[in-house]
Amino acid sequence: MVKKSVIGNYSTTVPQELPYLWTTFAFSSPILFFMDQDDRHRVYMSFMDRHGWQCQFLEADLKTPLPKRLHFASPDKIIELVERGGGFKDQESRLMLDQGIAMGRGGVYLSLTDDQYAKLKKSR
């Protein structure tokens, strides 16, 4: 008997006799290991609709503010920023962002590259 398994965008078939082996491979894969995002910077972005969308950024400790602030006329720019910043980990995170935009305020964690992080560290 064969079981169909989906991981990310990849679909594969797994023999029924080997589910433990497949699970072990999926979580111990060298490819997945090297895709670790330790080399990225975790930043929290909060946004609020005040005659346009205002975005502020905090370090991962949620105490240290970053100097750069952004202002957008459209919530579409916030969605684009989150996409580029690696903030959509799954469908749920996208739905939460949409809910925050609908309410007029919210926040999301971003996973930024060194270049993206350096731009946020620069003062205006």
N, C-alpha and C positions, 0 to 999 in steps of 0.2 A: 504494500500500500504506500502511496506517495502523498505527502502533505505539501501544500503550497505555502511558501513563506515570503513575506515582503519586508525588506529592510530599506528604509529611505526610499529612493527611486528605483531600487533593484528588486526584481521578483525572481524567485528561484524555487525549485522543487526540492524537497528534503525527504529522503526515505523515512518511513514511519519508524524503522528500527534505530535511527540515529538522531533523535531529537536532542539528546544531551550533548552529543558531540557537536552538533550544529550550533546549539546555544553557546557552548564553550568557545567555538570558533568566532561567533559573532561578537562576543564580548571580549575576546582576547586577541582579535585579529591585529597583526602588525600595522595594517593599513589604518584601521580605526585608532590604534594607539598613536600613530604619527599625525593624525588629524586633530590631536589635542589642541585646545585653544589657550594654552598657558601663555603663549607669546602675545596674546591680545590683552587689551586693557578693558576692564569692566567698569562701565560708567552708567549712572542712573540719569535719565533725562525726564524731567517733569515738564508738562505743557499745560497752558491755560489759555482760554479764549477771552481776551480783553481787547476788543476792537482790533482784532487780528490775533494770531496765535503766537504766544511768547513761550520760548523754550529755555530752560535753565538746566545746567548739568552739575552733578555731584559725583565725587569719587565713590568707589564701591562702599566705603564706610558710611555713606549717607550723611556725613558731617562736613566734609571739605568741599566747598564750592569751587568750580572751575570758572575762570574769568569770562569766558566767551558766552554770550547770550544771543539767541537767534530770534528773529521775528518773521513770521510768514503771514500772508494774506489768506492762504488757502490751507485747509487740513491735508490736502493731497501732498503738500511738501513735507508734512510731518511723516506721512506714510512712506514717502520716498526716502527720507532721512533714516527711518527705522530699518527699511530694507537694506540700505547701504551700510548701516551700522551693525548688521547681524542681529537685530532684535527679534526677528520672527523665527523662533525655534520650532514652532508647531502651529497648528490651526488655532489652538486655544489662545496663544499670544496675539495672533492677528485679531481674533474676536474681542479680546480684552482691549486692544488699542481702539478698535471701532467703537466699543462701548464708551471708552474715555472721551473720544472725540464727540460722540453724541451728547455726553454729559457736559462737555465744555472744559474738562480738566482730566488729567491722568498722568501716568508715568510708566516708563519701561526701561529695563536694563538693556544696554547696548554692549556689544563686544567689538571694540575698535582696534584697528591696526595702529602701528606706531605713528604713521603719518597723520591719520585722523585724530589721534589723541594729541599729537603735537599742535595741531591747529586749534583744538579746544583749549590748550594750555596758554596760548597766546592771548594777551589782553586785547581787547577790541581792536 
